[in-house]
Amino acid sequence: MANEEEDKRVRDYLDAMRKERGYLPASLAYAATKDIDFLEAYDKLYSASLSDGKAFPAKYRELVAAGILAFRGFDPAVYEHLKRALKLGATKQEALEAMEATIVAGGWPTLGAGLRALMRIEEEEKKEK
């Protein structure tokens, strides 16, 4: 019975994550099947970090996360966080300027990661039309 309950807990967690974020990294899905307690704790930190704060809205928090991920070279994550920022109300101009702000500290490779993500978003939008 415990395994069935844990399997349901994992499924419910993964469904909620996919719905809330709009994507589900394979590595997180794998981790949830191995240690759901850890993933639920991680998700609380994730939500606290990237949800609306008292003075700093979620869309800007997502842009900050995208800039840090761009610096680290995690292109797929940059794309997902920029998409989420736009979904939360950031404009494309705000997303562009957030990525431009990374050039001094991160150089062209960081800005390039952000630009590639924005290009991918625009290409997808054209295909949807």
Backbone as a ProteinNet text record, in pm:
[ID]
protein_1_A
[PRIMARY]
MANEEEDKRVRDYLDAMRKERGYLPASLAYAATKDIDFLEAYDKLYSASLSDGKAFPAKYRELVAAGILAFRGFDPAVYEHLKRALKLGATKQEALEAMEATIVAGGWPTLGAGLRALMRIEEEEKKEK
[TERTIARY]
81.1	0	85.7	195	282.7	340.2	378.1	432.9	329.3	203.8	97.1	76	77.8	60.6	176.1	296.6	412.3	410.5	372	360.9	260.5	147.9	47.1	102.3	172.2	233.9	330.5	411.3	505.8	429.4	329.1	250.3	184.6	123.3	57.3	157.5	274	378.8	423.5	450.7	498.3	392.1	266.2	157.6	146.8	154.9	146.3	264.5	384.8	503.5	490.3	448.2	433	330.2	219.6	113.8	158.9	221.4	262.3	372.4	472.5	589.8	581.3	497.6	485.3	589.7	669.9	772	810.3	876.6	920.2	1053.6	1163.1	1293.7	1299.4	1355.9	1366.7	1442.5	1542.6	1621.1	1537.1	1444.3	1357.6	1255.9	1205.3	1112.6	1182.2	1304.9	1383	1404.3	1444.6	1470.6	1344.7	1229.5	1104.5	1074.5	1108.6	1083	1179.4	1292.2	1393.1	1379.3	1338.9	1330	1230.9	1103.8	998.8	1006.3	1048.9	1060.9	1159.5	1273	1374	1318.3	1250.3	1197.9	1090.8	1007.9	906.2	971.3	1078	1151.5	1216.1	1276.5	1336.8	1231	1114	1009	962.3	962.7	927.2	1028.3	1155.9	1260.2	1245.5	1222.6	1204.1	1088.7	975.9	858.1	882.6	947.4	976.8	1071.6	1162	1260.9	1203	1109.4	1063.8	918.4	852.1	715.1	720	604	598	649.2	736.8	785	705.7	747.9	679.4	695.9	811.1	837	888.3	922.6	986.9	902	831	739.3	808.9	731.6	782.5	843.1	785.6	839.8	984.8	1017	1155	1245	1190.9	1268.1	1307.4	1215	1244.4	1353.1	1350.6	1454.2	1590.7	1594.5	1720.8	1770.8	1681.7	1720.4	1772.2	1706.4	1750.3	1890.8	1918.9	2052.3	2160.4	2131.3	2229	2250.3	2142.3	2153	2227.3	2206.9	2280.1	2429.6	2466.4	2607.4	2666.4	2586.1	2633	2628.3	2570.3	2568.4	2458.8	2353.2	2242.8	2132	2158.7	2065.6	1921.6	1896.4	1756.6	1685	1754.9	1693.7	1671.3	1761	1742.6	1612.3	1595.4	1474.4	1349.3	1348.2	1230.6	1199.7	1302.2	1277.8	1236.8	1289.9	1244.6	1100.1	1067.3	928.8	834.4	875.6	791.8	780.4	889.3	884.2	783.9	786.7	692.4	549.2	529.3	396.1	346.6	438.4	403.1	387.5	407.4	383	502.5	620.7	737.2	719.3	766.6	762.2	888	882.3	1001.7	1115.1	1080.5	1183.3	1248.7	1169.1	1226.2	1317.7	1274.2	1356.4	1487.4	1478.9	1599.7	1693.9	1640.2	1725.1	1783.7	1710.7	1765.4	1885.2	1874.4	1986.2	2101.2	2069.7	2175.1	2252.8	2184	2249.6	2355.2	2353	2450	2585.4	2595.6	2717.5	2840.1	2823.8	2940.2	2999.9	2917.3	2967.9	2992.5	2914.5	2922.3	2980.7	2995.5	3050.9	2950.1	3000.4	2913.1	2854.5	2927.1	2865.9	2737.7	2735	2616.2	2502.6	2531.1	2429.5	2382.7	2476.2	2440.8	2342.5	2359.6	2266.4	2125.6	2117.3	1987.3	1926.3	2009.1	1959	1911.3	1984.1	1940.2	1803.7	1783.8	1654.4	1543.4	1569.8	1469.4	1440.2	1543.4	1523	1434.6	1460.5	1380.8	1234.6	1211.9	1075.1	1005.1	1074.1	1014.3	987.7	1078.8	1057.5	934.5	917.2	799.9	672	676.5	558.1	519.9	617.7	589.5	524.1	569.8	512.9	368.9	337	202	100.8	147.2	55.9	7.9
-120.1	0	127	124.6	241.7	276.1	175.2	202.1	265.9	219.9	279.3	425.4	452.6	590.1	678.4	625.7	704.2	725.1	622.5	636.9	746	748.9	852.3	989.5	996.9	1122.8	1174.5	1084.4	1122.2	1170.3	1094.7	1134.2	1270.7	1290	1417.5	1532.5	1508.9	1611.3	1648.4	1546.8	1572.1	1641.7	1602.1	1668.8	1815.4	1841.5	1979.3	2062.1	2003.7	2075.5	2110.3	2014	2035.7	2145.9	2142.2	2241.4	2380.3	2389.4	2518.6	2584.2	2506.6	2563.6	2560.2	2471.8	2460.8	2370.3	2308	2214.8	2122.7	2014.2	1919.1	1859.6	1908.3	1851.2	1702.7	1623.5	1479.3	1448.5	1528.9	1503.9	1520.8	1616.4	1634.5	1521.8	1476.8	1363.3	1240.2	1219.4	1106	1119	1237.8	1260	1237.2	1277.4	1258.7	1111.3	1028.4	884.5	821.4	885.4	830.7	882.8	1011.5	1070.4	1186.5	1153.7	1255.2	1354.2	1310	1402	1514.3	1479.1	1578.5	1675.6	1620.9	1705.8	1800.3	1754.9	1843.4	1956.3	1926.5	2030.5	2128.7	2075.4	2159.7	2250.9	2195.2	2272.4	2388.8	2371.8	2482.9	2596.6	2561.9	2662.8	2728.7	2647.5	2697.5	2797.7	2758	2844.8	2974.1	2964.4	3084.1	3177.5	3121.4	3201	3268.3	3201.8	3251.3	3295.6	3299.6	3351.4	3500.5	3565.7	3706.8	3727.5	3825.8	3862.4	3980.7	4036.3	4152	4274.8	4286.8	4403.7	4367.6	4243.6	4203.4	4095.7	4130.8	4036.9	3914.7	3809.5	3682.7	3698.8	3784.9	3798.8	3846.9	3934.8	3982.8	3878.6	3804.4	3695.7	3593.3	3565.9	3472.9	3529.5	3659.5	3721.5	3713.2	3732.7	3718.1	3574.7	3479	3337.6	3308.3	3362.3	3340.4	3396.1	3513.8	3572.4	3488.5	3437	3351.7	3222.7	3164.2	3040	3063.2	3180.5	3213.4	3219	3280.7	3287.9	3148.3	3057.7	2921.1	2835.9	2888.9	2816	2712.1	2725.4	2628.9	2677.8	2670.8	2723.5	2674.2	2543.9	2500.1	2564.5	2582.5	2643.7	2793.4	2859.2	3001.5	3017.4	2932.9	2934.6	2917.4	2817.8	2790.6	2907.4	2966.8	3077	3204.6	3228.3	3344.3	3324.9	3204.3	3175.9	3199.9	3154.7	3171.9	3320.2	3395.1	3538.8	3608	3571.5	3630.2	3591.6	3467.5	3420.8	3496.5	3533.6	3606.3	3756.6	3801.7	3941.8	4024.8	3967.8	4043	4067.7	4180.9	4208.1	4151.2	4138.2	4091.4	4192.2	4320.2	4422.6	4408	4381.1	4358.9	4236.6	4130.2	4008.6	4037.4	4111.2	4146.7	4229.9	4331.8	4418.6	4345.2	4251.2	4170.3	4090.7	4035.5	3959	4052.4	4171.2	4268.2	4307.9	4313.6	4351.9	4251	4131.6	4028.7	4044.2	4130.2	4133	4181.6	4277.5	4329.7	4222.2	4158	4055.9	3921.2	3890.5	3756.9	3748.3	3862.2	3860.9	3815.1	3811.2	3775.3	3634.8	3535.5	3402.5	3403.2	3484.5	3492.7	3560.6	3674	3742.9	3653.2	3584.8	3495.2	3387.5	3333.2	3230.8	3288.7	3410.6	3476.2	3506.1	3552.8	3583.4	3457.6	3347.6	3221.4	3179.3	3197.2	3162	3251	3380.4	3471.9	3441.5	3407.9	3370.5	3246.4	3149.6	3026	3056	3141.8	3180.1	3246	3338.3	3406.8	3310.5	3216.9	3116.8	3032.3	2993.2	2914.1	2994	3122.3	3207	3218.2	3228.7	3236.1	3107.6	2993.8	2864.6	2848.8	2908.5	2898.4	2979.2	3078.2	3166.4	3102.8
0	0	0	75.5	83.2	-53.1	-131	-264	-355.2	-347	-428.1	-389.1	-260.2	-212.9	-258.5	-250	-293.2	-444.3	-520.8	-666.3	-701.6	-631.9	-656.7	-619.7	-509.8	-466.2	-571.8	-628.4	-733.9	-856.6	-899.9	-1018	-996.9	-880.6	-851	-851.1	-792	-787.8	-929.1	-1011.4	-1147.5	-1231.4	-1217.2	-1290.1	-1249.5	-1119.8	-1070.5	-1119.8	-1117.7	-1164	-1312.5	-1391.6	-1536	-1562.2	-1489.4	-1508.2	-1464	-1347.3	-1292	-1374.2	-1412.4	-1478.7	-1630.3	-1682.5	-1827.1	-1889.5	-1810.1	-1858.4	-1743.8	-1778.1	-1675.9	-1718.3	-1660.4	-1694.4	-1658.4	-1747	-1724.9	-1596.1	-1565.1	-1443.9	-1317.3	-1317.9	-1201.3	-1190.9	-1304.7	-1303	-1246.5	-1288.6	-1238.2	-1087.3	-1043.3	-900.7	-817.4	-870.3	-796.6	-773.9	-872	-856.1	-756.8	-734.8	-643.6	-501	-486.7	-352.6	-353.9	-346.6	-354.6	-238.5	-120.9	-7	-38.3	-96	-132.2	-236.2	-338.9	-445.7	-394.5	-304.1	-247.6	-167.4	-95.6	-22.5	-120.6	-227.4	-331	-392.5	-419.1	-483.6	-396.8	-266.4	-177.1	-191	-198.5	-217.8	-355	-458.3	-594.7	-598	-540.2	-540.6	-463.4	-349.1	-270.4	-345.2	-421.8	-494.6	-617.9	-684.7	-814.4	-818.4	-703.7	-696.9	-666.5	-675.5	-640.2	-498.4	-483.7	-351.2	-299.3	-188.8	-131.8	-220.5	-285	-368.7	-508	-530.9	-656.7	-723.4	-832.2	-896.8	-958.6	-972.6	-1026.4	-1165.4	-1248.7	-1384.6	-1380.2	-1287.4	-1276.3	-1210.9	-1118.3	-1057.2	-1163.9	-1255.7	-1365.3	-1456.6	-1480.7	-1564.2	-1496.6	-1366.1	-1292	-1304.9	-1284.6	-1296.4	-1436.7	-1538.2	-1676.5	-1697.9	-1642.6	-1656.7	-1590.7	-1473.2	-1403.5	-1480.7	-1528.6	-1606.2	-1737.4	-1797.8	-1920.3	-1891.6	-1780.2	-1741.1	-1723.4	-1671.1	-1647.8	-1774.2	-1882.6	-2009.1	-2020.8	-1942.2	-1944.9	-2038.4	-2167.9	-2267.6	-2252.8	-2235.1	-2223.3	-2104.1	-1994.5	-1876.5	-1898.2	-1970.2	-2002.5	-2080.5	-2179.3	-2262.1	-2175.2	-2088.4	-2005.3	-1911.8	-1852.2	-1758.9	-1832.6	-1950.3	-2027.4	-2072.9	-2114.7	-2153.1	-2035.6	-1920.6	-1801.4	-1764.4	-1775.9	-1747.2	-1839.3	-1966.4	-2061.9	-2026.7	-1990.6	-1950.8	-1827.5	-1739.2	-1616.8	-1639.2	-1763.1	-1793.5	-1834.1	-1834.9	-1883.4	-2033.2	-2078.8	-2222.2	-2287.4	-2418.6	-2489.8	-2474.3	-2467.8	-2448.9	-2311.9	-2208.5	-2075.3	-2075.3	-2142.7	-2150	-2222.6	-2333	-2408	-2321.3	-2255.1	-2174	-2053.4	-1998.7	-1888.9	-1938.9	-2058.6	-2114.3	-2152.2	-2202.8	-2234.7	-2108.9	-1996.3	-1870.6	-1827	-1883.8	-1844.7	-1913.2	-2013.5	-2095.2	-2017.6	-1928.8	-1856.5	-1766.3	-1687.3	-1595.1	-1662.1	-1766	-1824.6	-1963.5	-2029.6	-2164	-2268.9	-2393.1	-2504.6	-2492	-2443.4	-2432.6	-2348.1	-2244.6	-2159.6	-2234.1	-2294.4	-2373.3	-2487	-2551	-2661.6	-2619.2	-2500.2	-2450.4	-2437.7	-2387.8	-2376.4	-2511.7	-2604.7	-2738.7	-2810.3	-2794.4	-2856.7	-2802.9	-2673.8	-2614.1	-2669.1	-2679	-2733.4	-2880	-2955.7	-3096	-3105.6	-3021.2	-3021.4	-2988.1	-2891.9	-2854.8	-2972.9	-3039.7	-3154.4	-3269.4	-3293.4	-3398.7	-3368.6	-3244.5	-3205.8	-3223.5	-3190.1	-3207.1	-3354.1	-3442.3	-3586.4	-3635.5	-3585.7	-3626.7	-3579.2	-3465.2	-3409.5	-3488.4	-3562.7	-3639	-3764.9
[MASK]
+++++++++++++++++++++++++++++++++++++++++++++++++++++++++++++++++++++++++++++++++++++++++++++++++++++++++++++++++++++++++++++++++

